[in-house]
């Protein structure tokens, strides 16, 4: 059963409004009349959780005027269950030995406040039961769970302390007042303690709502990740057949016009990936998460996801370039193969992360990327092989690109060696790398790879090389930001002057 409290109308609010209380919250006397700022009464109705779409709490105001020691006046808006609060007070009065009958109006004031606070307690018990019901529904019926209902509860609970705290402050003023006898103050102190307990209960329920909201989001994210995982697997299964058929099954020459459209589209996908990776960190390495589905050995994962680039380029060179010695198109193939031989074979054998795992979805996504990227670059190199002549080799642009590629690869390999050496003593944890470019940036190895493929794009001077350069920066810059944030949080003594990936800039 759900507690539901309907909000009072404007007319009721005007009727219930007492004289404005002093900002200090203390009681004042005027013409022998003592007034109490509007007390809060939470009114309940039992409604079915299956038929009501929205959760709501009604807050009513009860103005209480204490006139001398013998008169107590209460004013509140009329409602259909007015009798509930007064019936409880009347039951106390009906008893022959009731303390209410044998004490002055001060004790009656306590009795009214006690009934109001007891009703608040009942409402909070109902809210707790309702939250337990929502939690059970979240665990068992996620697909039918209505997050808006939880947000309604969260919003209503957030408003309650603003209503209850003034009442508690008034009670605190009453306890400090000299107008009330000590015997009555003892009872009022009990009401004050009950209000504190209610506020603690509200805080607990508020945190429970936040926890359930986070649990709901995590569950939905897990569902989405699983769907992406399945779609990635399906796509990866069909990609090899698509691209092998497209490249080797055609009986006519490769069209650069079609390649241009693919390259432009590939750049757009890179831009979208760049934006996405600022919100979702790829879950491998130090960011590995079990929420992304099944995993496999880290070394095997690196080999499986990087080897397609090596195989596609090697096969293209063997079939189409091996017997052509009149140009230097073999050089870009050689540079590509050197990088991916290191990345697919040498690097996995050297890393000291045997216990680590890599999500299959990451491996599948990388395979899909490498199939597209390697095929696109091989296609462009083969379709424009005539440009890779002796004049191309001696062009300043080509020499600049080759120099950048070699510098970038040297930085990449050197910094990888440095990171691997940090675990030479058999440790599996992380430590702060120092020396070389690590004094300036957190991810010197990623910087080297970005320089490497920038040089490749300049040297090859085609859209495929440009798209790969854009992809490299789009992928590695957000990852460098994630690495840097992780290091800053993990190591209290992490150097504050280090940038993420570009020295002195970012």
Secondary structure, 3 states (H helix, E strand, C coil): CEECCCCCCHHHHHHHCCCCCCCCCCCCEECCEEEEEEEEEEECCEECCCCCCCCCCEEEEEEEEEECCCEEEEEECCCCCCHHHHHHHHHHHHCCCCCCCCCCHHHHHHHHHHHHHHHHHHHHHHHHHHHHHHHHHHHHCHHHCCHHHHHHHHHHHHHHHHHHHHHHHHHHHHHHCCCCCHHHHHHHHHHHHHHHHHHHHHHHHHHHHHHHHHHHHHHHHHHHHHHHHHHHHHHHHHHHHHHHHHHHCCCCCCCHHHHHHHHHHHHHHHHHHHHHCCCCCCCCHHHCCHHHCCEEEHHHHHHHHHHHHHHHHHHHHHHHHCCCCCCCCHHHHHHHHHHHHHHHHHHHHHCCCCCCEEEHHHHHHHHHHHHHHHHHHHHHHHHCHHHCCHHHHCCHHHHHHHHHHHHHHHHHHHHHHHHHHCCCCCCCCCCCCCCHHHHCECCHHHHHHHHHHHHHHHHHCCHHHHHHHHHHHHHHHHHHHHHHHHHHHHCCCCCCCCECCCCCCC
